[in-house]
Amino acid sequence: MTETLLVIFLCVLTAVATRRAQSRPQRHGLTAMLGVFALAVPCGFAYVSLTHREMITEPPIATDRPLKAAHGGYVGSEACINCHPQEHDSWYHSYHRSMTQPASAASVVGNFDDVTLTFGKTSLHLTHDEDEFLAEIQMPVPYGDTERIVHSVRPIVMTTGSHHQQSYWFSLDDTTRGVAILPFAFLIDHQRWVPRQSIFLRPRSRVTQYEAGLWNQNCIKCHSTGGLPRANHFIDGNSVYSDRMDTQVAEFGIACESCHGPGERHCRINRDPLRRYRHHLGDLPDDSISNPERMPHRLASQVCGQCHGIFDFYTHESWSRWNRNGYSYRPGDDLTSSRIRFYVNCSGTEDMEGISGWHGSDPKLFWSDGMPRTSGREYNALVRSACFEKGTMSCLSCHQMHQDTTDSRDVTEWANDQLHDGFRRNAACVTCHSDLQDDQSLAAHTQHSPSSSGSNCYNCHMPYTTYGLLKAIRSHEISSPSVSATLQTGRPMACNLCHLDQTLEWSSDWMATWYASEETDLPVAHQQTAASIVWMLSGDAGQRALAAWACGWDDAAEVSGTDWMTPSLAQLLEDPYDAIRIIAERTLRHIRETELTDYDFLDADEDVSRIHRQLLEEWRETPHSSGLARGRRVLLDGDGRLLQEEFKKLLDSRDDTPVMLLE
């Protein structure tokens, strides 16, 4: 209204000035016309501004997905740009930012170009038109004790993930903000669609699951900022259902206020320029916002731990409070003092029995000594480490949330794991362990050449014993290699993740020689056969996945060679777990430099078996000089032929205990 009156006022002034200019003598006409021009220009700008605003309409409020809405002092990352442009830019290029996004041409990475997908009784037809993505869905949905086939065309309204894989959420209807997950996910590196259940380490099944409300009541915890589930529940018999959801978030994805807390007060009081520059020039801490870099190491790590940790609710009432109001924790608080949820600290088998039903059947989220074995639990691992308990190590000792201005790496390289520049090797560790800074001391400690991967602190003390996202991830519990711990828990030993062609007995002997470790009685298999083969053939699903990934790890390939690996990896192409099949295929492509064009992990058993046999036949016809040198420990005889009887014996002893690692 004000701008309308301003335009009218300026137009009247311009008209009057023009009339007067026309009536004046020519000598004063130029001056008068300049005055008219001076009035006309702002008038024009005001008019354009007004009419332009009238043409730009606010997008309609979404009614079919969770709503982004300010609440609780949250203001959104847009409010941070002007004062913190560099920090905002690096965050914007991080995978935290794109953890969940509204579906659009900019956020969707999967192929929706008239694609048809089928799996079991489920079929999808995916199409798109500019920013609208549609899924024609036909899938079984639980209905009492039976199921019914539902057919509908639903819009894709949200995405989750943008680094390794992406999942998609479709709206249930226009009267609820509840969403359901598309039963297929898109693997970015593979550039293909796969059944969503195949991306997790879980027993193979041809049945898809209908998971309505999963994001609203589970993913929202860590894949958004300031999430409020607000699900309306009703009880039917012994089951609790959600029929309507008014889910809201302060922001989609992990945004600035996830780590710094709600910014309304910070923005408001820093509108005063004198206050801003006083803090900038004096490097004074600003108590109007939380900054993890200025926190004690325990509180700083808890900022990350609110998502990178495993928690459970105290009671159903505490869950209900969270459902209504979200988490009460704010960065800088003591996360362990929450009245809503508690940190799950599993120090051994007895503790784990208390959460064994947390995801249904025993999820085996931890190794039997309590060390986490799935990704997303890095906080649980860190707090068990002496570097954290007795020292000041925090998540920020290695990682940074904003790329330094002096960092010469491309932002996409930095975003991959957000490590400090130069921290790929030992820079973080020697900050405290300064006695290992020089090469001579380092070699004396590691018993390896200073330039070799065996002198990389991480490889021994943070080995790849955690599983997630179809790959192995470094353990975030700082520990030392131990043969006895491997035998007790089944967790692969660091030495044998590099020396894949060596036995556990070999590692035990060297540990005793170098570090006076106590020698351990070993089963026959670990005395005679390379530990990686034992894990791939007779280990449980988690061990098989880690060993198959390690065979494609370049550090291990350099030490162990690869020409003996094909028989064991080819066997995993038929594994009962889809995720293991995917990892084995990827590793075989890497070490053999072959396309495996005829193989698809979803193919019928007879087709997969045929590919398995073809690979073995090709392998038998190829010389194996490296494998021959390793001999019986990699199950080859003197002529380079596979020791079939020993191979089958290990395979027949496979640990088929169900494993579900859902990260």
N, C-alpha and C positions, 0 to 999 in steps of 0.2 A: 504493500500500500504506500509506504514512504517513497519508494523508488518511482511509483506511478505519479505521485504528486510532484516529485522532483522533475520528471520529464515534462509534465504539463507546464510547470513554472518556467523551465528553461525555454520551452517552445514559445511561451507568451513573450518572454524577454527578447528572444530572437526576432519574433515578428515585429515587436515594437521598435527594436533597434533598426531593423531593415527598413521599416516605413520612414523612420526619422532620417536614415542615411539617404534615402531617395529624395527627401524633401530639402536636403541641405545643399549649399553651393558645392560645385565640383571640387573646390580647393579643400574642403573638409570631408569630401566623400570618401577618399582613400582611408582616412583615419577612422571614419565611421564604419566603413566596411570591415576594417581590421577588427573593430570591436564586435561586429556581428559575427565574424569568423571565430573570435575568441569565445563567444557564447555558443555558437553552433557546434564546435568540436566537442565540448563536454556533453552537450545535449545529445549529440550523435552517439557518443560512447555510452551514455546512460541508457539511451534507447536500445542500442545493440545488446547491452548487458541484460536489460530487462527482457527483451524478446528472446534472447538466447536462453535465459533461464526458463522461460515459459516453454521452450522447445525441449529442454532436457527434463525429463520426468524421472522421478525416483523409481528404481525397479520395484515391482510389487513384492510385498513381504511374502517370503516362501511359506507355504502352508503344508508342504508335503515332505519336509526334511527338517532336521534340527536348525534352529534359528540363531543367527549371530545377533546378540543383543547386549548392550552395556548393562552391567549390574555390579554391585559390591565394590565400587571404586575402580573397576577395570575401564580403561579408555581405548585399548587397541593399539597395535603397533604403528598405525598411521600417525599417532600423536608423537612418536619418537623421532620421526625422520628429520625434522628441521634442526634439532639440537644435536642429534647423534647420527649423522648421515653414513659415516663409515661403518659403524656397528650395525646399523639397520641394513646396509648393503650386504655385508657378509652373512648376517642372519638370513636375509632373503634368499641367498644362494645355498643355504644349508638344507639338509634333508629334514631337519626339525620343522622348518616352515611348511614344507609340503607333505607333512605326515597325514593330514586330512585336508581336503579342499573341496569346495563345491565343484561339481562336474562342469567342465567347459572345454572348448577347443584347446585352451592353454594348459589344462591340467590332465586331461585324459591322454594316456600314452598307448593304450591298447588299440588293437585293430577292430574298428566297428564298421568297416567297409563291406556291408552286406555279407556278414560272416555267419555260418551255421555251425553250431557245436552240439554234439550229442554225447551223453554218458549215462549208461543204464537207462532208466525211464525218463531222464531229464533231457530236454532239448532246448536250445536257445537260438534265436535269430537276432543278430546285432546290426543295427543301422544307425546312421546319424545324419543330421542336417545342420550344418554350421555348429551352433553351440548346443543343440538338442541331441542327446544320445538316448536311443530306445533299445529295450530288450523285449522281444517277444518270448515269453517264458512258458514252457510246459514242464511241470515237475510235480513229483509226489509230495503231498503235505500231510503230516500226521492229523488224523481225525478220529479222536477217541482211541479205540483199540485197533483201528484200521488206518488206511490212508486213502486219500482221493487225489486224482490228477487235476491240478489247477492250471488253467490256461489264461494268460493275460498279457497285455502289452503295457509295460511300465517304463517310466522315464528313469534314467540313471541320474541320481541327484548329488552323489558324493563319491570321492575317491579316497583310498587310503594307500599310502606308499608311493614312492617315486624313484627309489634307488635300485633295488634288486627286483621288486615285483610290485604289482598294483592290483588292489581289490576294488570292487565297485558295489555301491549300495543303491538299491532301487526303492522308490517310495511305495509304502503299503497302500495308501489312498490319500485323498486330499483333505481328510478330516483329522489326521494325526501326524505328528512329526516323527513317528516311528519309521524306521527303515529296515530293510532286509538285505542280506548280502547275496550278490550274484554267485551262483555255485561254481563259477570258473574264475580263475585269476590269470593275469598276464605276466609271464616271466620276461623281464626287460632284456636281459642278456641273451636269452634264447629266442626272443621275438616270437613267442607262441603262447596260445591259451592252453591251460591245463586245468583239470578239476581242482577246485580249491583244496579239497582234502588231501591231494597229492603233494602239496607244498609243505605239509607238516609231517613229522616223523610219527606215523601212526599206522596200525595194521591196515592192510589193503582192503578196500570195500568197493563194491559197484553201486552203493546206495548213496545218494547225495542227501545232505541235511538242509532242512528249511530253518534258518536261524533268524527269525524276525526279532527285532529289538536288541540284537547283539551289540551294535555300536552304541545305542542309547544307554545301555546299562553296563557295558563292559569296556569297550574300546575308548569311550569318552573319558575314562579315568586318566589316560596317558596320551591320547591322540588329539587332545584339544586343550584349550586354556580356559579355566573357569567354568568347567562343565556342570550343568544342572540336569540330571536325568529326568526328573519330574514325571515318572511313570505312574499311571493309575492302575493299581493292582486289585484283582479280585481272586477269591479262593474258590476252587471247584474240587471238592473232595480233599485230597492231600496235596494238590498242586496249586501253585500260585501263577497267575497269568497277568499279562499287561494288555489291556484292551485299548487304552489311549495314552499317548505320550505327548507332553508339551516340552520336549527337550530343548534347552538353550545353552549356548556357549558364549563366553566373552570373545573368543576368537577360535577359528578352526586351526588345527595344527599346534605345535609347540612354539609359542610366540614370546615376545619380550617379557611379558608379565608372568609367564610360567616360572622364570628364574629370578625376576626382580620384584615380583609382587605387584598388586594393583597400583596404577600410576596416577590416579586422579589428583591426589594431594601434591605429588611431585610436580605435575604439570602446572597446577594452580599456583603454587607459591613461587615457582621459577619463572612465572611471567614477569617478575620483577628483574630487570636486566642487571641491577646492581648486585642482587643476590647471586645471579648466575656467574657473573664475572669474578665476584669475590671468591666463589668456590673454585672456579677454573684457575685463576691466577695463584691462589693459595694452596691448591691441591687439597682442599678441605673435604672430608667425607660429608656426603649429603645424607642426613638422617631421614629425608623424606622418601627414600627409596632403598631397597635392599640391593647390595652388591656382593655376590658370592666371593669375589676376589679379595674383599676386605674382611671376610668372616674367618673365624677359627676353622681349622681343617675339618672338624667333625660336622659343623653346621653347613659348611660349603658343600661337603659331599652329600649331605642330606637333601640339598636342593636337587641334585641329580637323582638321589635315591628315591624321591617321591614317585618317580616313574621307573627307574632302573633298579627296582627292588620288588620283592614279593611280600605282600601284606594280606591280612584278612580282617574282616570286621569283627568287633568284639561280640556284638549281639545283633539280633534282627532289628532291634530298635535303633542301634547305631547305623545300620544299613539304611533304615528308613529316613533318618536324619540326613544322611548323605544324599539320598535320593531327592529329598526336598531342597536342600540348601548347598549341596556340594561339600567339598572338603573344607575343614576349618584351617588346615595347615597353610601357612604363608611362608615364603622364603625368609630365612632368618630365625624362624621358630625351631624348637626342638622337635623333630619329626617323631621321636620315640615317645613323646608325652601326649600324643593325640588321644582324644577320648573316643574316637570313632573306629580306628583300626590299629592293628598292632603289627610290628615287624616280625616276620617268621624267621627265627634263627634256628636252623637245624644243625645241631652239633653232632648228630649221629642217628642211628636207626631208631632209637626210642622216640626222639623228637619227631621223626618223619612219620611215625605211625599216627600221630595226631592230625596230620594233614593228608594222609594217604587217600582219603575220599574227596579231596578238594576239587579235583577235576573228574570225578567218577572213579573208575578203577585206578589203582596205584599209578600216578603219572610219572614216577621216577624223575622228579625235577632236580633231585640232588643225588650225587654219588653217596654211597653208604656211610661215608665219614662226614657228610654234611656239606661238602663242596658243591656249589651249583654246577649243573651240567647242561643248562639251557641258557640261551642268550636272554637279555633283558633283566638279568639278576645280578648285574655287576656290583651293585651296592652291597648285596648280601655277601659277595665274595670279598670285596675290599675290606669290609669291617672285620673279617677274620684274619687279616694279614698283620704281621708284626710291624710292618712299615706304617700301618695306620694306628694300630693299638698302642705301640710304644714310641712311634715317631709322629711326624706331622704330614705324612703323605695324604693327599686328597685326590679326587678326580681331576682337579685342575693342575696337579703336578705334571700330568702328561697331556691333557686335553685343553683346548681353548674354545670358547664359544664364539669368539670373534677373531678373524684373521688379522694378524699384525700388519700394520702398514709397511713394515720393512720386509715382509715375507714375499719372496719372488715367485713362489709357486702359483700356478693357475688356480683360480678359486675352486674349480671343480676337483682338482687334486686335493686341495686342503679339505674340502667338504667331505671327502670319502670317509675319514675317521676323525677329523678335527684335531689331529695331533699338532703340538708345537713344531715349528720348523726345525728340522735336524734331529727329531726324536725317534727316527726309525730304528736307531741302534741304542747306544748306551747313555746318551746325554742325560736322560731323566734320572737314571740310577746313580751315576757318578756325582750327581749334585749332592747326595748324602754320602755315598760310598766313595769318597775322594781318594782312598788308598788304591783304587783300581783304575785311576785315570791313565797311568802310563802303561804302555804296551807290555812291558816286562812283567809287571804285577798282574795285569789282566791275564796273560798267558799262563802264569804260575797258578792262578786261581781256576781257570777254565780248562787247562790242559789241552787247549786248542790254539791254533795260530790266531793272533789278534785280529787278522783280517777275515777269518772264516766265520761262517754262520754259527759255529759252535762257541764263539766268543761273544755272541749277541745275548745279553742278559735275558731278554724276553724268551728266547727259545728254550732256556733251561728252567726259568723261574715263573714264566707265564706261558706255558705250552698250549697248543691247540687241543684242549680237552673239553671245550664247551661247544655245544651244537646249537645252530639256529640258522634260519633263512637258507636252507639247503647248502650249508657249508660249515666248516669248523671255525671257531672263534677263540681267541686267546682267553685262557682263564684269567680272571681278575683277582684271584686270590694268590698272593705272592707266596710261593712254596718252593721247596727243593726236590729234585728228582729222588724217588724212593721206590725201590723194587717191592718192598713189603707193602707199601700203600697201593701199588698196582695190583698185587695179588689179593689184597683185602677188598678193594673196591671195584676192580676191573677197569679203572681209569688208565688209559694208555700212558706209558712213561715217556717223559720228554726225550730221553736218549733214543728210544726206538721210534719216535715220530720223525727224527732225522735219519737215523740209521735203520731204515725200514727193512733192510736185508739181514739184520742181525737178530740174534735170539735175546730173550730176556736174561738168560744165563750170562751171555757175553757182557751185557750191561752191568749185571751184578758183580762180575769179576773185576771190571774196570772201576766201578764205584768203590769196591773194597780196596783196590790197589791205590787209587788216587786219594780217597777221602776216608780210608779206614772204616768204611761202612760195614755193618754186620752182614755177613753172607746169609742168604735165605734159601731154604729148601724149595725147589721149584718142581712143578709137575713135568712129566716127560716131554710134553709138547713144547714147553717153553725152554727145555734144554736143547732140543734138536731142531726146532723150526722157527724161522723168523717170526717175531712177535706180530708183525703186521699181518702175516698170512693167518696166524692163529686167530687174530681178531676178525679178519674178513670172513673166515670160514666158520668159526665156531663161536664167535662173540655174540652178544645181544645186538639189537638193532642200532643202538647208540654207538657201540664200539665199531660195528661194521661201517656206519656212516663216516665216523671220524677217520678210520683207516683208509677208506676209499678216497676221501678228500686228500689225505696226506700224500697219497701216491701221485697226486697231481701238483703238489707243492714244489716249486722250483728249488728251494733250499734242500729238500730231501732228495729230489731227483739228482742233483749234483753230487750228493754223497753216496747214494745207493744205486744209481743206475735205474733203468726202467724196463729193460727188455725181458725181465722175468715176471713182470706184474700181470700180464694179460690173462693167464688162466684164472687167477683169483678175481680180478675185476670183471671178466666175462661172466663168471658165475653170478656176480651181483646184478647183472642185467636181468636175471630171473628172480630177484629177491622178492620176498612177500611184502616189502614196503616200497611204495612208489618213489618216495624221496630218495631211497638208497639207489634205486634204478637210475634216477636222474643224475645223481652224483657220480655213479660209476660210468655212465655214458659220457658225461662231461670230462671226466679224467681220462678215459680211453681216447677221446678225441684229441686231448691235449698231448698225451705222451706218444700216441701213434700217428698223430697228424693225419687222421683219417676222418671222413665225414660220417661214417656209419649211416649212410643214406637210407638203408632199408630198415633201420631199427626205430621203433617207437615204443616207449615203455608201457603204453596203453594197449598194445597189440595183444591178440590172442596168445595163449601160452605156447601153442605149437609154432607160431611165427617167431616169438622171442627165442624159443629153444633153437630154432633153425639158425638165427643170427649168431647165437652163442656157439654153435658147432662150427659155423663158417669162420668165426674169429679164431677158434682153436686150430682149425686146419691151416689157416694162413700163418699162424704163429709157429706151428710145427715145421713149416717149410722155410722159416727164416733162421739164420744162424744166431746163436745167443752166447756170444763170447763172454759178456758180462755175467749173464746168468750161470754159465758153466763155472766161472770162477767162484761163484757163491755156493754151488753144489747143492747138497741135500737140504741145507737149511732153507732154500727157496723151492724145495720139492722138485729138483731136477736131478736126473741120474748123470753118469759120466758122458753120455751121448747127447745130453740136452733134452731128453724126453721127460715128460711129466711123470712123477711118481704117483700113478693113479690110485693105488691102494691107500697111501698115506693121505692123499688129497681127500678121498671119499671118507676116510675115517674121521678127519676133522670136520667135514661138512655134516656128517651124520650126528655129530655131537653138538650141533649148533644150539645156542640158547634161544629158544623161541618164546621166552617170557614176554608177554605183551608190553611194549614200551610206547608211551605217548609223550613226545616232547613237542609242545604246541607253541613254539616260538620259531 
